[in-house]
Amino acid sequence: MKIALIRNRYSPGRGGAEKVAEKFVDHFTAKGHKITVFSEKFSGEESDKLKWHKVPRGTGLSKTTSFHRQVQNILNKDNCREKFDIIYTMCRTFPADIFRVTEQLHYEWLPIGYSSLARLNPRHFSILSLERKTIHPGNMRHIIVNSQLLKEQVIKRFDYPEEKISLVSNGIDKNVYFPAEEGEKEEVKKKLHLSDRFVCIFVAANFKIKGLSEAIRAIAGLNEETRKHVTLLVVGKGKPKRFLELAEKLNVTENLVFAGKQSKMRDYYIASDLLLYPSHYETFGNVILEACACGIPVLTTRMVGAAELITDNKNGFLVKSAEKIDRMTSILKAYMKLPPGEHKKFAKKALAASKNYTWEKHISDLEKIFEKVHQDKLAPAKTEKT
């Protein structure tokens, strides 16, 4: 098949959505499909099966809507659209054949991340309008989501036909993320100067949305004696200044370690005892899958798609939202008191939850969807009998 992949930036080796796009391109081109990436930025390597069509930067109140206009202008010129068997978009734009929702639904995020007046802002209004038109059966043949949470939100918010929505879970590279071997956890903790500490790891690029303030407050809620043994290990590229100020205000500065962005994430996971991830909202949350694959239990919110891996009080813990700080503190206090044998049971069940999340299954599921959508496009239009 000849496939147009629409994404405002194609940057292999970066974040979660970029990883999904990279895996798609690598596996589909290896199977003989030809892909043209339509994006403003491209850091891949072109070949006979992978080409880049540069989308010029547009103008307007919103980068999201300006990119939509620019890419659709290109597709509408010189029969460009007809050159492809499938037009696959990983960002809000229409018309197209398949839309994989990679970003938070703006309809869901707006009341969480902004004031009640934000909907009146022209920028937000334009994104909401574009999202509504993108997730419309008249403009999109099929929707791909990566979690049950997101599927339910798409159906509820946009009344999109359930039979045209497919859940394709993210995968995990189990050669990169795997549990600690005998004695390895202690060795890595020593190397990272975390020996004799109960380590809660927090991993994110956007500290605010992923709930770092709430994680700090949850730690601060522990009594002073318990806090002496706790470290909140923060890994990611975010700016720490405002969070250090919060920690100082709450008298927990000594409990925080900002490690910055790390390439060998497995070391940081296996040096930890719990992933503390009170994210406000996201469609999946790869860090939960990564932690589970390393045998690390998770404390997260039900507003994260990957929370579907967690069975409350079995391989981790779930709270309704990031605002449930007192509840998170109580969970931390109770979990720390459990004997080592119980912690090992949690770890074992966390690992088991990641078992079926493979890139092989991810790609296989995508291929079936692409083939079905392609066949539906080729089928003659149905006409009503008179």
Stockholm file with secondary structure:
# STOCKHOLM 1.0

chainA/1-386         MKIALIRNRYSPGRGGAEKVAEKFVDHFTAKGHKITVFSEKFSGEESDKLKWHKVPRGTGLSKTTSFHRQVQNILNKDNCREKFDIIYTMCRTFPADIFRVTEQLHYEWLPIGYSSLARLNPRHFSILSLERKTIHPGNMRHIIVNSQLLKEQVIKRFDYPEEKISLVSNGIDKNVYFPAEEGEKEEVKKKLHLSDRFVCIFVAANFKIKGLSEAIRAIAGLNEETRKHVTLLVVGKGKPKRFLELAEKLNVTENLVFAGKQSKMRDYYIASDLLLYPSHYETFGNVILEACACGIPVLTTRMVGAAELITDNKNGFLVKSAEKIDRMTSILKAYMKLPPGEHKKFAKKALAASKNYTWEKHISDLEKIFEKVHQDKLAPAKTEKT
#=GR chainA/1-386 SS CEEEEECSEECTTSSHHHHHHHHHHHHHHHTTCEEEEEESEECSCCCSSEEEEECCCCCSSCHHHHHHHHHHHHHHSTTCGGGCSEEEESSSCSSEEEEECCSCCHHHHHHHHSCTTGGGSHHHHHHHHHHHHHSSTTTEEEEEESSHHHHHHHHHHHCCCGGGEEECCCCCCTTTSCCCCTTHHHHHHHHTTCTTCEEEEEECSCTTTTTHHHHHHHHHTSCHHHHTTEEEEEESSSCCHHHHHHHHHTTCGGGEEEEECCSCHHHHHHTCSEEEECCSCBSCCHHHHHHHHTTCCEEEETTBGGGGGCCBTTTEEEESSTTCHHHHHHHHHHHHHSCHHHHHHHHHHHHHHTTTCCHHHHHHHHHHHHHHHHHHHHSCCCCCCC
#=GC SS_cons         CEEEEECSEECTTSSHHHHHHHHHHHHHHHTTCEEEEEESEECSCCCSSEEEEECCCCCSSCHHHHHHHHHHHHHHSTTCGGGCSEEEESSSCSSEEEEECCSCCHHHHHHHHSCTTGGGSHHHHHHHHHHHHHSSTTTEEEEEESSHHHHHHHHHHHCCCGGGEEECCCCCCTTTSCCCCTTHHHHHHHHTTCTTCEEEEEECSCTTTTTHHHHHHHHHTSCHHHHTTEEEEEESSSCCHHHHHHHHHTTCGGGEEEEECCSCHHHHHHTCSEEEECCSCBSCCHHHHHHHHTTCCEEEETTBGGGGGCCBTTTEEEESSTTCHHHHHHHHHHHHHSCHHHHHHHHHHHHHHTTTCCHHHHHHHHHHHHHHHHHHHHSCCCCCCC
//
